[in-house]
Amino acid sequence: MKSLTSAILGASVMLNILILQGARESELLSAGKVFPAFFLALSVIVLLVRAAGEYRK
């Protein structure tokens, strides 16, 4: 189960990096556009962690 959790964490970190890189490259770093992307990534991470918790049971 540790490998599943670490894989999820790694994927979420990669997702955050990709979102931030895309935002930097397309110059969307105005607060109005980066924060929704950040919160979307954060909600995806929370959902993945919850799914992992359900999977353990």
Backbone hydrogen bonds in HBPLUS format (Angstrom, degrees):
<---DONOR---> <-ACCEPTOR-->    atom                        ^
c    i                          cat <-CA-CA->   ^        H-A-AA   ^      H-
h    n   atom  resd res      DA  || num        DHA   H-A  angle D-A-AA Bond
n    s   type  num  typ     dist DA aas  dist angle  dist       angle   num
A0005-THR N   A0001-MET O   3.14 MM   4  6.48 164.0  2.17 153.8 156.9     1
A0006-SER N   A0002-LYS O   2.92 MM   4  6.13 165.6  1.94 153.5 157.6     2
A0007-ALA N   A0003-SER O   2.88 MM   4  5.95 147.8  1.98 139.9 149.1     3
A0008-ILE N   A0004-LEU O   2.95 MM   4  6.21 154.7  2.01 148.5 155.1     4
A0009-LEU N   A0005-THR O   2.89 MM   4  6.17 163.1  1.92 152.2 157.0     5
A0010-GLY N   A0006-SER O   2.85 MM   4  5.96 158.9  1.90 144.1 150.3     6
A0011-ALA N   A0007-ALA O   2.92 MM   4  6.08 157.4  1.97 144.9 151.0     7
A0012-SER N   A0008-ILE O   2.93 MM   4  6.16 156.0  1.99 150.0 156.4     8
A0013-VAL N   A0009-LEU O   2.95 MM   4  6.18 156.2  2.01 149.2 155.6     9
A0014-MET N   A0010-GLY O   2.94 MM   4  6.17 161.4  1.97 149.1 154.3    10
A0015-LEU N   A0011-ALA O   2.87 MM   4  6.08 152.4  1.95 144.5 152.5    11
A0016-ASN N   A0012-SER O   2.95 MM   4  6.21 160.1  1.99 148.1 152.5    12
A0017-ILE N   A0013-VAL O   2.95 MM   4  6.23 160.8  1.99 151.8 157.0    13
A0018-LEU N   A0014-MET O   2.87 MM   4  6.08 162.1  1.90 152.1 156.9    14
A0019-ILE N   A0015-LEU O   2.92 MM   4  6.14 160.5  1.95 151.9 157.1    15
A0020-LEU N   A0016-ASN O   2.94 MM   4  6.14 166.3  1.95 152.5 156.2    16
A0021-GLN N   A0017-ILE O   2.82 MM   4  5.96 157.8  1.87 150.9 157.6    17
A0022-GLY N   A0018-LEU O   2.87 MM   4  5.98 164.5  1.89 148.7 153.2    18
A0023-ALA N   A0019-ILE O   2.90 MM   4  6.07 153.4  1.97 145.7 153.5    19
A0024-ARG N   A0020-LEU O   2.92 MM   4  6.12 151.9  2.00 143.1 150.6    20
A0025-GLU N   A0021-GLN O   2.83 MM   4  6.07 164.1  1.85 154.9 159.3    21
A0026-SER N   A0022-GLY O   3.00 MM   4  6.08 161.2  2.04 147.8 152.2    22
A0028-LEU N   A0023-ALA O   2.80 MM   5  4.83 162.3  1.83 147.8 151.4    23
A0027-GLU N   A0024-ARG O   3.22 MM   3  4.98 158.1  2.27  98.4 104.1    24
A0033-LYS N   A0030-SER O   2.95 MM   3  5.84 157.4  2.00 129.3 134.7    25
A0034-VAL N   A0030-SER O   3.32 MM   4  6.50 159.9  2.36 156.4 162.2    26
A0035-PHE N   A0031-ALA O   3.33 MM   4  5.90 162.8  2.36 139.5 144.6    27
A0038-PHE N   A0034-VAL O   2.86 MM   4  6.13 153.6  1.93 154.3 163.0    28
A0039-PHE N   A0035-PHE O   2.86 MM   4  6.09 165.7  1.89 158.1 161.0    29
A0040-LEU N   A0036-PRO O   2.87 MM   4  5.99 148.6  1.97 142.5 151.7    30
A0041-ALA N   A0037-ALA O   2.97 MM   4  6.20 160.3  2.01 146.0 150.7    31
A0042-LEU N   A0038-PHE O   2.85 MM   4  6.13 153.4  1.92 146.1 154.6    32
A0043-SER N   A0039-PHE O   2.86 MM   4  6.05 155.8  1.92 145.8 151.4    33
A0044-VAL N   A0040-LEU O   2.96 MM   4  6.21 152.1  2.04 146.9 155.0    34
A0045-ILE N   A0041-ALA O   2.94 MM   4  6.23 153.4  2.02 147.0 154.0    35
A0046-VAL N   A0042-LEU O   2.98 MM   4  6.30 159.6  2.02 148.8 153.9    36
A0047-LEU N   A0043-SER O   2.93 MM   4  6.16 160.2  1.96 147.9 153.2    37
A0048-LEU N   A0044-VAL O   2.92 MM   4  6.16 156.1  1.98 148.0 154.6    38
A0049-VAL N   A0045-ILE O   2.90 MM   4  6.18 157.7  1.95 153.7 159.7    39
A0050-ARG N   A0046-VAL O   2.93 MM   4  6.16 158.8  1.98 150.1 156.0    40
A0051-ALA N   A0047-LEU O   2.87 MM   4  6.09 156.7  1.93 147.3 154.1    41
A0052-ALA N   A0048-LEU O   2.90 MM   4  6.15 153.0  1.97 145.7 153.0    42
A0053-GLY N   A0049-VAL O   2.95 MM   4  6.22 151.0  2.03 144.6 152.7    43
A0054-GLU N   A0050-ARG O   2.92 MM   4  6.25 153.9  1.98 151.3 158.1    44
A0055-TYR N   A0051-ALA O   2.88 MM   4  6.06 150.2  1.96 144.1 153.1    45
A0056-ARG N   A0052-ALA O   3.07 MM   4  6.31 140.3  2.23 142.6 151.8    46
A0057-LYS N   A0054-GLU O   3.21 MM   3  5.43 131.8  2.46  99.3 111.1    47
